[in-house]
């Protein structure tokens, strides 16, 4: 890599590496390295920075594990569906066994706008309820499946961050047929 920098094939290096520390622990570091050149493009010296990213890496791993557990739990809730959505009514998470029963692929819905994810009559019914949650209201109501095979009790509520700001909403549906 250093030779590639000296030869002009790359400008800088940015990588993460694992190190074994003298006390036997493992640390993760991010290495940033750049080559400083003279005005006539001759290599002068390297400038580098090493940052300990162990805690950030551990937090990301813990968050990833927590998310996997949560998604696994939600995916197996009996007779239920759950949707997390943002201020644009974009589905951020969609899970639940009842979705598959009505022909929806939960993973295919993630990232879609509500208007694109459901039939127009369903959108017309759900959109005001989703927007109410984004305005801070909690709502509950019965909803017939668009194919007429089930009735759901739907609860929609705002999701708030740690300082109380509304960051999205959550809709939970339970089959009450």
C-alpha contacts under 8 A as a table, 3 or more apart, distances in Angstrom:
res1	aa1	res2	aa2	distance
1	X	4	X	4.99
1	X	5	X	6.31
1	X	13	X	7.66
2	X	5	X	5.07
2	X	6	X	6.22
3	X	6	X	4.96
3	X	7	X	6.01
4	X	7	X	5.07
4	X	8	X	6.20
4	X	9	X	5.17
4	X	10	X	5.94
5	X	8	X	5.11
5	X	9	X	5.85
5	X	10	X	4.95
5	X	11	X	5.83
5	X	12	X	6.83
5	X	35	X	6.76
6	X	9	X	7.72
6	X	35	X	7.59
6	X	43	X	6.56
7	X	10	X	7.93
8	X	11	X	6.77
10	X	13	X	7.92
11	X	34	X	6.40
11	X	35	X	6.63
12	X	32	X	7.34
12	X	33	X	5.53
12	X	34	X	4.43
12	X	35	X	6.60
13	X	31	X	7.40
13	X	32	X	5.58
13	X	33	X	4.98
13	X	34	X	6.48
14	X	30	X	7.08
14	X	31	X	5.58
14	X	32	X	4.54
14	X	33	X	6.54
15	X	30	X	5.65
15	X	31	X	5.36
15	X	32	X	6.81
16	X	28	X	6.81
16	X	29	X	5.50
16	X	30	X	4.30
16	X	31	X	6.09
17	X	28	X	5.73
17	X	29	X	5.52
17	X	30	X	6.53
17	X	31	X	7.66
18	X	26	X	6.81
18	X	27	X	5.81
18	X	28	X	4.55
18	X	29	X	6.47
19	X	26	X	5.68
19	X	27	X	5.27
19	X	28	X	6.20
19	X	29	X	7.60
20	X	24	X	6.24
20	X	25	X	5.95
20	X	26	X	4.67
20	X	27	X	6.44
21	X	24	X	5.39
21	X	25	X	5.36
21	X	26	X	5.93
21	X	27	X	6.91
22	X	25	X	7.36
27	X	52	X	7.14
27	X	53	X	7.74
27	X	54	X	5.48
28	X	52	X	6.01
28	X	53	X	5.49
28	X	54	X	4.68
28	X	57	X	7.53
29	X	50	X	6.39
29	X	51	X	5.33
29	X	52	X	4.41
29	X	53	X	5.17
29	X	54	X	6.74
30	X	50	X	5.72
30	X	51	X	5.15
30	X	52	X	6.47
30	X	53	X	6.40
31	X	48	X	7.23
31	X	49	X	5.86
31	X	50	X	4.68
31	X	51	X	6.58
32	X	48	X	5.52
32	X	49	X	5.18
32	X	50	X	6.50
33	X	46	X	6.80
33	X	47	X	5.74
33	X	48	X	4.25
33	X	49	X	6.48
34	X	46	X	5.66
34	X	47	X	5.30
34	X	48	X	6.33
35	X	43	X	6.87
35	X	44	X	7.43
35	X	45	X	5.96
35	X	46	X	4.49
35	X	47	X	6.32
36	X	43	X	6.23
36	X	44	X	5.61
36	X	45	X	5.41
36	X	46	X	5.88
36	X	47	X	7.11
37	X	40	X	7.68
37	X	41	X	5.19
37	X	42	X	5.29
37	X	43	X	4.44
37	X	44	X	5.06
37	X	45	X	7.18
38	X	41	X	5.03
38	X	42	X	5.21
38	X	43	X	6.39
38	X	44	X	6.14
39	X	42	X	7.44
52	X	55	X	7.98
53	X	56	X	5.31
53	X	57	X	6.03
54	X	57	X	5.13
54	X	58	X	6.15
55	X	58	X	5.03
55	X	59	X	6.10
56	X	59	X	5.11
56	X	60	X	6.22
57	X	60	X	5.16
57	X	61	X	6.23
58	X	61	X	5.05
58	X	62	X	6.10
59	X	62	X	5.05
59	X	63	X	6.02
60	X	63	X	5.05
60	X	64	X	6.03
61	X	64	X	5.07
61	X	65	X	6.18
62	X	65	X	5.13
62	X	66	X	6.05
63	X	66	X	4.99
63	X	67	X	6.03
64	X	67	X	5.14
64	X	68	X	6.19
65	X	68	X	5.10
65	X	69	X	6.24
66	X	69	X	5.14
66	X	70	X	6.13
67	X	70	X	5.03
67	X	71	X	6.02
68	X	71	X	5.19
68	X	72	X	6.05
69	X	72	X	5.08
69	X	73	X	6.14
70	X	73	X	5.11
70	X	74	X	6.11
71	X	74	X	5.12
71	X	75	X	5.88
71	X	95	X	7.38
72	X	75	X	5.18
72	X	76	X	6.49
73	X	76	X	5.46
73	X	77	X	6.51
74	X	77	X	5.31
74	X	81	X	7.82
74	X	82	X	7.24
74	X	95	X	6.18
74	X	96	X	6.20
75	X	81	X	7.95
75	X	95	X	5.06
75	X	96	X	4.53
75	X	97	X	6.35
76	X	96	X	6.31
76	X	97	X	6.48
77	X	80	X	5.76
77	X	81	X	7.59
77	X	96	X	6.29
77	X	97	X	7.10
78	X	96	X	7.68
78	X	97	X	6.75
79	X	96	X	7.58
79	X	97	X	6.43
79	X	98	X	5.66
79	X	174	X	5.80
79	X	175	X	5.30
80	X	96	X	5.47
80	X	97	X	6.39
80	X	98	X	5.70
80	X	172	X	7.15
80	X	173	X	5.44
80	X	174	X	4.48
80	X	175	X	6.18
81	X	94	X	7.33
81	X	95	X	5.63
81	X	96	X	4.09
81	X	97	X	6.70
81	X	98	X	6.07
81	X	99	X	6.44
81	X	172	X	5.77
81	X	173	X	5.17
81	X	174	X	6.72
82	X	93	X	7.63
82	X	94	X	5.75
82	X	95	X	5.43
82	X	96	X	6.23
82	X	170	X	7.12
82	X	171	X	5.60
82	X	172	X	4.49
82	X	173	X	6.40
83	X	91	X	6.48
83	X	92	X	7.23
83	X	93	X	5.38
83	X	94	X	4.55
83	X	95	X	6.70
83	X	170	X	5.63
83	X	171	X	5.11
83	X	172	X	6.58
84	X	91	X	5.88
84	X	92	X	5.33
84	X	93	X	5.03
84	X	94	X	6.73
84	X	168	X	7.18
84	X	169	X	5.69
84	X	170	X	4.51
84	X	171	X	6.51
85	X	88	X	7.81
85	X	89	X	5.54
85	X	90	X	5.26
85	X	91	X	4.50
85	X	92	X	5.20
85	X	93	X	7.13
85	X	168	X	5.54
85	X	169	X	5.24
85	X	170	X	6.34
86	X	89	X	5.28
86	X	90	X	5.45
86	X	91	X	6.89
86	X	92	X	6.98
86	X	167	X	6.77
86	X	168	X	4.31
86	X	169	X	6.39
87	X	90	X	7.28
87	X	131	X	7.96
87	X	134	X	6.68
87	X	167	X	7.36
87	X	168	X	5.76
88	X	113	X	7.27
89	X	113	X	5.70
89	X	114	X	5.62
89	X	127	X	7.80
89	X	130	X	7.26
89	X	131	X	7.88
90	X	110	X	7.81
90	X	111	X	5.95
90	X	112	X	5.48
90	X	113	X	4.12
90	X	114	X	5.86
91	X	94	X	6.74
91	X	109	X	6.69
91	X	110	X	5.17
91	X	111	X	5.37
91	X	112	X	5.65
91	X	113	X	6.11
91	X	114	X	6.54
92	X	110	X	5.22
92	X	111	X	5.62
92	X	112	X	7.98
93	X	106	X	7.94
93	X	107	X	7.89
93	X	109	X	7.98
93	X	110	X	5.48
93	X	111	X	7.93
94	X	106	X	5.05
94	X	107	X	6.71
94	X	109	X	6.58
94	X	110	X	6.04
95	X	99	X	7.29
95	X	106	X	5.37
95	X	107	X	7.69
96	X	99	X	5.81
96	X	100	X	7.61
96	X	106	X	7.47
97	X	100	X	5.68
97	X	101	X	6.78
98	X	101	X	4.96
98	X	102	X	6.59
98	X	175	X	7.78
99	X	102	X	5.37
99	X	103	X	6.52
99	X	104	X	5.14
99	X	105	X	6.90
99	X	106	X	6.71
100	X	103	X	5.04
100	X	104	X	5.03
100	X	105	X	5.99
100	X	106	X	7.39
101	X	104	X	7.43
102	X	145	X	7.98
102	X	147	X	7.48
104	X	108	X	7.94
104	X	109	X	7.69
105	X	108	X	5.30
105	X	109	X	6.51
106	X	109	X	5.28
106	X	110	X	6.75
107	X	110	X	5.39
108	X	111	X	7.86
108	X	112	X	7.95
109	X	112	X	5.47
109	X	117	X	6.32
112	X	116	X	6.40
112	X	117	X	6.19
113	X	116	X	5.36
113	X	117	X	6.26
114	X	117	X	4.97
114	X	118	X	6.34
114	X	123	X	6.83
114	X	127	X	7.67
115	X	118	X	6.15
115	X	119	X	7.66
115	X	120	X	7.10
115	X	123	X	5.79
116	X	119	X	7.73
118	X	122	X	6.17
118	X	123	X	6.02
119	X	122	X	5.44
119	X	123	X	6.25
119	X	146	X	7.71
120	X	123	X	4.96
120	X	124	X	6.13
121	X	124	X	5.14
121	X	125	X	6.46
122	X	125	X	5.16
122	X	126	X	6.06
122	X	146	X	7.01
123	X	126	X	5.06
123	X	127	X	5.58
124	X	127	X	5.81
124	X	128	X	7.39
125	X	128	X	6.70
125	X	129	X	7.38
126	X	129	X	5.24
126	X	130	X	6.15
127	X	130	X	5.12
127	X	131	X	6.11
128	X	131	X	5.06
128	X	132	X	6.09
129	X	132	X	5.04
129	X	133	X	6.52
129	X	139	X	6.80
129	X	156	X	7.13
130	X	133	X	5.23
130	X	134	X	6.52
130	X	156	X	6.79
130	X	169	X	7.08
130	X	171	X	7.92
131	X	134	X	4.96
131	X	135	X	6.32
132	X	135	X	4.95
132	X	136	X	6.48
132	X	137	X	5.36
132	X	138	X	7.36
132	X	139	X	7.69
133	X	136	X	5.02
133	X	137	X	4.67
133	X	138	X	5.70
133	X	139	X	7.23
133	X	156	X	6.33
133	X	157	X	5.00
133	X	158	X	4.67
133	X	168	X	7.96
133	X	169	X	6.00
134	X	137	X	7.22
134	X	157	X	7.93
134	X	158	X	5.68
134	X	166	X	6.57
134	X	167	X	7.88
134	X	168	X	6.14
134	X	169	X	6.18
135	X	158	X	7.69
135	X	166	X	7.91
136	X	157	X	7.49
136	X	158	X	5.67
136	X	166	X	7.15
137	X	157	X	6.47
137	X	158	X	6.78
138	X	155	X	7.37
138	X	156	X	5.70
138	X	157	X	4.41
138	X	158	X	6.76
139	X	155	X	5.72
139	X	156	X	5.16
139	X	157	X	6.45
140	X	153	X	7.05
140	X	154	X	5.34
140	X	155	X	4.30
140	X	156	X	6.25
141	X	153	X	5.81
141	X	154	X	5.38
141	X	155	X	6.81
142	X	151	X	6.74
142	X	152	X	5.50
142	X	153	X	4.56
142	X	154	X	5.98
143	X	151	X	5.64
143	X	152	X	5.09
143	X	153	X	6.38
143	X	154	X	6.83
144	X	148	X	6.17
144	X	149	X	7.78
144	X	150	X	5.95
144	X	151	X	4.34
144	X	152	X	6.18
145	X	148	X	5.15
145	X	149	X	6.25
145	X	150	X	5.37
145	X	151	X	5.95
145	X	152	X	7.27
146	X	149	X	7.93
147	X	150	X	7.89
148	X	151	X	7.79
150	X	175	X	6.72
150	X	176	X	7.54
150	X	177	X	5.42
151	X	175	X	5.90
151	X	176	X	5.73
151	X	177	X	5.13
152	X	173	X	5.78
152	X	174	X	5.21
152	X	175	X	4.47
152	X	176	X	5.40
152	X	177	X	7.07
153	X	173	X	5.51
153	X	174	X	5.26
153	X	175	X	6.53
153	X	176	X	6.39
154	X	171	X	6.79
154	X	172	X	5.68
154	X	173	X	4.32
154	X	174	X	6.56
155	X	171	X	5.64
155	X	172	X	5.28
155	X	173	X	6.41
156	X	169	X	7.06
156	X	170	X	5.59
156	X	171	X	4.29
156	X	172	X	6.44
157	X	169	X	5.67
157	X	170	X	5.45
157	X	171	X	6.62
158	X	166	X	6.27
158	X	167	X	7.68
158	X	168	X	6.01
158	X	169	X	4.28
158	X	170	X	6.28
159	X	166	X	5.64
159	X	167	X	5.77
159	X	168	X	5.12
159	X	169	X	4.83
159	X	170	X	6.52
160	X	163	X	7.55
160	X	164	X	5.14
160	X	165	X	5.16
160	X	166	X	4.34
160	X	167	X	5.41
160	X	168	X	7.12
161	X	164	X	5.31
161	X	165	X	5.51
161	X	166	X	6.53
161	X	167	X	6.32
162	X	165	X	7.58
166	X	169	X	7.84
